[in-house]
Amino acid sequence: MAPGAYPAARIVAPRIEVHFKRHLDGARLRDGRLALAPDADAVEAMVDAAFWASLRREETYLPRISLAFLSPAQTEHPMRFDRPLPLTAAALAKVAPAVERPGIHLAVWRNDGELRVWGTTRAIPDYCFVLEVAAPGLLVVKHRHGDQAGKFVNVAVLQGDEVKVVDERASSLPDCPPLLSAMLGFDSSASWVDSVNVLVQLAVSMRAHGRGGLLLVVPSGADGWRESIVKPVSYALDPPNGELAFLMSQPPDERDPQAWRESLERAVSAIAGVTAVDGAAVMTAGYELLGFGAKIARRRGSPQVDRVTLTEPIEGDVPSVVDPSALGGTRHLSAAQFVQDQSDSVALVASQDGRFTVFAWSPCDGMVHAHRVEVLLM
């Protein structure tokens, strides 16, 4: 290995090559305009350059860039450099200020046998290999398919010497909640790249505000959940806020796609914002916001939650049974207690450090199941 190389790049490259080849081979039987699969050498080189670039400062700023592996013929209206840039940490850090806004990718392809950055683009084909610098030393491998405006599907996360490859089979495990299946988004036609999954967007938005938050999703038209809430709720809404419910009730053929999506983003941001207030936000499964700042209490006669099943949808993960206090602070313990007492509800918990946990009742295990899913939301 060359001096100064990033070891995780070589470790993950063959697995990434296999992933993209498998998905592209399957997609070509159904679709037309698709990317070309990156080979392991290209993956390793791009990951290595992006990692070292993420640790450099350019005029006090840390680079936030996205690399896409595609040729000029695979995109529309790119900015094409007269002289392609070398794929080095120094070159990436220099050009980073021009491409730090969302949706802009530095395009990488081979030029005379060498990988070069040939320009920038916003339009990429389905299943295009994308590598995003999310933070210093934190890289995310992803792709998307179907809707260009949809969320990317995360394939792997690299942080320092830690490599996490998303396990596509996690959605087929017993008791996997629909929310997790949508987050995985590899094969499900219900994933939010095809039909928008609001809870996924809420999870992304909750994690993004960085203050931590707790959202309880309770059954529509039922009041049993109130037995687990201290009265009164600090910020109860009367009537419930129905903006998100109204948007989701509009038939697809009656929507103005752009205006509807913009309205949806605003409604999601508003609900995600109130989760930052101390206490829990409460929303029905029909997307009506009932209030926020709610304090969770153990339901009368119910035992205290003392163990939960913990899993993470990554390859090699082994389920474990842990004390809920090991998952985090008060939010996590309260969420686990709520779901144990209200097994028809789901709790979404964002931590200030970026962790994100979905709590749902597991009929198979007969206990609360905590799904650590931040690897899917970056």
N, C-alpha and C positions, 0 to 999 in steps of 0.2 A: 504494500500500500504506500502510495506517495506520501512524503512528509506533509503534515498539515491537513490530510484528508479527513473527512467526517465519516467515522466508522459506520454509523447507522445508515448512511447512504448505500453502502455496499450490501449491508444486511437486508434492507427492504427492497432493493431494486428488482431482484428476480421475482419476488412475490407480486410486486406491482405490475411487472410485465405480464405475468400469468393472468392476473385479474382483468386487465384491459383486453388482452387477446381473447379471453373466454367471452366477455360481454360483447365485444365487437363481432366476433364470429356468429354469435346468436342474433345480434341486432341486424346483421346484413341479410338475414333471411326474411326480415320484416320491413326494414327501412332502406332508404337510398343514400341520403347525404350524411355520411359518417366520417369520423376522424380515422386516422391510421394509428394503430397501436404503437406505443413507444417501446423500444427494446431496452433491455436492462442497462446497457451502457449509457443510453440517453438519460434514463431515469437517475442513475447514479450521478452523472455529471451535473444535471440540473439541481438535484437535491443538495449536492455538495456546494455548488456555487451559491444557491439561495441561503443555505445555512450560514455560511461565513458572511454573506452580505447582510444578513439580519443582525449581526453583531457589530457592524461598522456604523460609524456616525458620519453623516455628511452635513456639515454646517450645523452641528448639534442635533440634527434630526436622525431618528432611527428609520431605516427603510421599511416601507409597507408596500410590497409588490406582489404581483401575480404573474406567473409564467405559464404560457400555454404552448404545447408541442403541436405545431401545425405549419404547413407550407403556405406561401402567399396565395396559391391557387385554391386553398380551402376556406378563404374568408372573403368578405366584401368590404370595400372602402377602408383598407388599412392605411396607417401612416407607415410608409416604407422608407427605411434609412438608405441613403445613397451608399454608405459604407456600413455593412453589418457590424455590430459590436461583438467583441469577444465574450464568451460566456464565463465571466470571472466575477468574483465578489466586488472588486473595485468598479468594474463597468456597471454592474447592476445598481450599486449604491449611488453612483453618479447620476444615473437616469431616473432613479426612484421618484424624485419630486414631480416628474411629469406624468406618472402613472399611478399615483397613490389613491386616486378616487375610485370608488367601486365600479366594477364593470369593465375596467381597462386592463388588458393583459399585454405583457411583453411577449412577443411571438418568437419562438425558438425553432430552428430547423437546421438541417445540415447544409453547409455551403462548402463545396469542394472537399467534402469528407469531414469537415469540422463543424461542430455545433456552434451556431451563431445566433445572436439576437438580431433579427432582420427588421423589426419594426414593432408597432403596437396595433392592437385590434380590439374591437368590442364584440364582434360576431365570431363565434366559434362553432364548429360542427358538433353534433351529438357525440357523447363519449370521448370528447377531447381530453387528453391528460392535462390537468391544471394543477399547478403547485403554488400555494399561497403562503406568503410570509405573514403569519398572524401576529407575531410578537417576536422579540429577540429570542432566538433559539427555538422557536415554535413554528413548525411547518405543517400544512394540511394538504394532502393529496385528495383531489376530488374530480368529479365530472358531473355533467347533467345530461338529461335526455328529454325529448318532447318539447316542453315550453321553454323558450329562451329566457323568459322572465322568471322561471321557477328557481327554487333553491337548488344549489348544488348537492349532489349526493357525496358524502364524505367516504373516502376509501381507506385512508390511513392518517394517523397523526404522529408526528415525530417531535419530541421535546427533549433536547439534550441527548442523553444516551438511551432514552426510553422510546420504544417503537410500539405503537398500537395499531393493529390492522383490524378494521371493522369486520365482524363475523356476519356474513350475509344470511347465515342460517338461524340467527337469533330470532327472526320473526316467526319461525316455524316451531319454536319451543312452546311447550304447554303454558297456558296462562299469559302469553305475550299480549299486552294490551294493544288495541288498534293504533294508539298514538305512537307506540314504539315501531310498529310495522310501517307506519307512514314516514317516520323519521329515517328508517333504514332506506326506504324508497327504491330498492334495487329492482324489484319485480312487480310490486303491487300496483295495479292500475288505479288504486285509490290514493296513491301517494300524492303529495301536494305539488309535484311537478305536472300532474295531469288534472286533478281536481283539488283545488286549494284546501289544504288541511289547516284549519284555523288554529288548532291547539299547537301545532308545530310552529307556526308563526309567532304565537304568543310565547312559547318557550324561548325562541330565538330572541325576541324583543325583551323578555324578562332578563335573560342572561346579559344582554347588551347594556342595560342601564347600570349594571355594576354595583347596585346597592343591596342586592339580595332581595328575595321576595317569595311569597307563598300564595298560590292560587288553588282554591278548592273548586272542583267541578262536581256539582251535585245534580241529582235527577231533576228533570223538569216536573213541575206540578206536585212536588212532594215536600213535606216539611220536617221529615224525620231528622234531617241534618241539624236542625236547630237545637236538638237535645245535646249536641256536642259544642255549642257556642254559648259563651257568656253573654247574658243580656244586660243592657242593650248593646247592639253593634254600634261602634263609634261613628261610622259613616254609612248607615243604612240608606238605601235609595228608595224613594217612593214617588212615582212608580219606578220599577226597575229600569235601568238604561237598556234600551232595545236596539240601539244603532247597529250593532254587530249582527244581532238576530235578523233585523230587517234586510241587511245586505245579503246574508246567507239564504234568505228565503226567496230572493229574486231568481226566477228561472234563468238559466244560462243564456237562452236565446233572446231574453229581454234586456240583457246587460250591455252597456257600452263598455267594452273590455278595459280600456285605459282608465276611464273615469271610475269604473267600479273597483278596479284594483287600487287606485289611489285612495278612494274612500275606505276601502278595506284596511289599507296600511295605516290610515289615520285612526280608525276605530281600534285596531289591534294595539297601536302605540298607546292610546289612551288607557286601555285596560291594563296593559303591561306596566304603565306608569304608576297606577294606584297600588300595584303589588309592592312597591318600594316603601309604602307607609307601614309602620309597625303594626303587626297583626296580619290577618289573612284577608285576601279578596275572595269573594264568593260569586261564582258564576254558574248558571244552569247549563246542562248539556245542550240546551237550545240556544246558548250564547247570550242570555240575558244577564247583565251584571246586577246583582242584588245588593251589593255593598262592599265595603272594605274596612280595614282596621279591626276585623273581628278577632276576638280572643278565643282560642280553642280550649275546651275543658273536657276531661274524661266524662263520658256519659254515665249517669247514675247506674250503679250495679255492674258496670263493666270492669274487667281487670285492667291493670296497667300494662301497656305494651312493653314486653321485656326482650323480644327478639324479632328479627326480621330476616328474610332471605335477601342477600345482596348479590347482584350480578351486574356485569358490564358487557355490552355487546361487542366484545373484541375476541379475536382468535386466541385460544388458550385459556380463556377465563373459566374458572371453576366456581360454581355457586357456593356461597358460605352463609352461615347463620351467625348474625352478630347482634350485639346490643344496639338499639337505635341511637344511643348516645354516641356511639363510635362513628356515626355518619356525619356529625356536625353539631350545631348548637340547638337552641330552643326550637327553631323552625322545623328542623328535621324530626325532633322528638314529637312535637305537636302534630305534624303531618302524619307520622306513623300511627299515633294514637287515634287521630280522626278517622283514618282509613280502616283501622281495626274496628272501631265502633260503628262506622258507616261504610260497610263493605261494598255498597253500590256507588261509591264516590271515588274520585281520583284526586290526588294532591300533587302539584308541581312545585318544586322547591329550587330556587336559584340561590347559590351562595355568592358572597362578595368576591371570593377567589376564583369564580368562574365555573365551579362544579354545578351540575344540574342533576336532580334526582326526581324520578317519577315514582310515586308510591301508589300501588294498586293492590287489591286483595287477590290472593292466590288460592283458588279453591283446591288445587292439587296439593299444595303444601299446608293449607289450613292456617295461613298466617299472612301478614303483610309482606309484599315483595317490593324491594327498593331497587329500581333500575337506574344505575348511573349512566347518563346519556350525553354528557358534555362533549364526548368525542364525535357525536353526530351533529352538533350544533355550531361548531367553529366555522 
